[in-house]
Amino acid sequence: MTKHRMRLAVAGVLTTAALTATLGLSGTANAATAGSSVNGSVRPMSSYAMGVDYVDAGYSGSSNTATTGDANFCRDGQSWYWNSMPGGWNDVVSSLRVYGNCWTTIYEDINEGGAQATFTSDSSYVGNAMNDRTSSQRWF
């Protein structure tokens, strides 16, 4: 597996509309197709969202955005993980969104240990078994 550097953005509520506007998308958010137009040609962005974690159910509360510099990251067999959640994000995730053909697995313990749940699309609630229990995460 190839490791990629990931930037972390921690902000207030990030709605689908806000993410869509931020990434310059129309319709369904798909970070892998985001770009900006310069003189009629599309220029790829330098950062692509793989997913967003939220503190509260229903995509609300503080958000934590995982990004990559590779537009094809989740389509070419690569994966990236946090072996422990970034500061302030251990045991707080209640909902999440996934972008760009990515899937994500959240784990109860660090280093991808303990109970786990895999999401292939957005989830407005991660379920009772994983709510406020995420200690590591992988995107693929």
C-alpha positions as CSV (number, residue, x, y, z in Angstrom):
1,M,0.0,0.0,0.0
2,T,1.1,3.5,-0.7
3,K,1.1,6.1,2.0
4,H,0.0,9.6,1.2
5,R,0.2,12.8,3.2
6,M,-3.1,14.1,4.4
7,R,-4.1,17.6,5.5
8,L,-6.5,18.0,8.3
9,A,-9.1,20.8,8.4
10,V,-11.0,21.3,11.5
11,A,-13.9,23.7,11.3
12,G,-17.5,24.3,12.4
13,V,-20.4,22.8,10.6
14,L,-19.6,21.9,7.0
15,T,-22.8,21.3,5.1
16,T,-23.0,19.6,1.7
17,A,-23.8,23.0,0.2
18,A,-20.7,24.5,1.8
19,L,-18.5,21.7,0.7
20,T,-19.9,21.8,-2.8
21,A,-19.3,25.6,-2.9
22,T,-15.8,25.2,-1.5
23,L,-14.8,22.6,-4.0
24,G,-16.5,24.3,-6.9
25,L,-18.9,21.4,-7.6
26,S,-22.4,21.3,-8.9
27,G,-25.0,18.7,-8.0
28,T,-23.7,15.8,-6.0
29,A,-20.4,16.4,-4.3
30,N,-17.7,14.4,-5.9
31,A,-14.2,15.7,-4.9
32,A,-12.5,13.7,-7.6
33,T,-14.0,15.8,-10.3
34,A,-13.5,19.2,-8.6
35,G,-11.5,21.8,-10.4
36,S,-11.5,25.4,-11.5
37,S,-11.8,26.8,-14.9
38,V,-9.0,29.0,-16.3
39,N,-9.5,30.3,-19.9
40,G,-12.1,27.7,-20.6
41,S,-9.9,24.7,-19.6
42,V,-10.3,22.8,-16.3
43,R,-7.4,22.8,-14.0
44,P,-7.4,20.1,-11.2
45,M,-7.3,21.3,-7.6
46,S,-4.3,20.4,-5.5
47,S,-6.4,19.0,-2.7
48,Y,-9.3,16.5,-2.9
49,A,-11.6,15.5,-0.1
50,M,-11.8,11.8,0.8
51,G,-14.2,12.3,3.6
52,V,-15.6,14.4,6.4
53,D,-16.2,13.2,10.0
54,Y,-18.8,15.1,12.2
55,V,-19.1,15.2,16.0
56,D,-22.9,15.0,15.9
57,A,-25.4,12.9,14.0
58,G,-27.0,14.4,10.9
59,Y,-23.7,15.9,9.6
60,S,-23.6,18.6,12.3
61,G,-21.2,19.9,14.9
62,S,-17.5,20.3,14.4
63,S,-16.1,18.7,11.3
64,N,-12.8,17.0,10.4
65,T,-11.9,16.8,6.6
66,A,-9.5,14.2,5.3
67,T,-7.8,15.3,2.0
68,T,-5.3,13.9,-0.5
69,G,-3.4,15.5,-3.4
70,D,-4.3,12.5,-5.7
71,A,-7.6,12.9,-7.7
72,N,-7.6,9.1,-8.3
73,F,-6.7,8.1,-4.8
74,C,-9.7,5.9,-4.1
75,R,-9.9,4.5,-7.6
76,D,-6.4,3.1,-7.9
77,G,-6.2,0.7,-5.0
78,Q,-4.4,3.0,-2.5
79,S,-5.4,3.5,1.1
80,W,-4.6,5.9,3.8
81,Y,-5.2,5.8,7.5
82,W,-5.0,7.5,10.9
83,N,-3.6,4.9,13.3
84,S,-5.0,7.2,16.0
85,M,-7.4,10.1,15.5
86,P,-6.1,13.6,15.3
87,G,-6.1,15.7,18.5
88,G,-9.6,16.3,19.8
89,W,-11.1,13.6,17.5
90,N,-10.8,10.4,19.6
91,D,-14.2,8.9,20.5
92,V,-16.3,11.8,19.1
93,V,-17.4,10.8,15.5
94,S,-21.2,10.4,15.1
95,S,-21.7,10.9,11.3
96,L,-19.6,11.0,8.2
97,R,-19.5,11.7,4.5
98,V,-17.3,10.0,1.9
99,Y,-16.2,11.5,-1.5
100,G,-14.5,10.6,-4.7
101,N,-15.4,6.9,-4.8
102,C,-13.8,6.4,-1.4
103,W,-14.9,4.0,1.3
104,T,-14.0,4.4,4.9
105,T,-13.7,2.1,7.9
106,I,-13.8,3.4,11.4
107,Y,-12.2,1.4,14.3
108,E,-12.9,1.4,18.0
109,D,-9.3,1.1,19.0
110,I,-6.0,2.7,17.7
111,N,-4.1,0.9,15.0
112,E,-7.2,-0.4,13.3
113,G,-8.2,-2.6,16.3
114,G,-11.4,-3.6,18.0
115,A,-14.9,-3.2,16.6
116,Q,-15.2,-1.7,13.1
117,A,-17.7,-0.4,10.6
118,T,-17.2,0.2,6.9
119,F,-19.1,2.9,5.0
120,T,-19.4,3.0,1.2
121,S,-21.5,6.2,1.2
122,D,-22.5,9.0,3.6
123,S,-23.9,8.0,7.0
124,S,-26.0,10.5,9.0
125,Y,-25.4,8.2,12.0
126,V,-22.6,5.7,12.4
127,G,-24.8,3.4,14.6
128,N,-25.0,2.7,18.3
129,A,-22.0,0.3,18.2
130,M,-19.6,2.9,16.8
131,N,-21.1,6.2,18.0
132,D,-18.5,8.3,19.9
133,R,-16.0,5.3,19.8
134,T,-13.8,6.0,16.7
135,S,-10.1,5.8,17.6
136,S,-8.6,5.1,14.1
137,Q,-9.8,5.3,10.5
138,R,-8.8,4.1,7.0
139,W,-9.9,5.4,3.6
140,F,-9.7,3.2,0.5
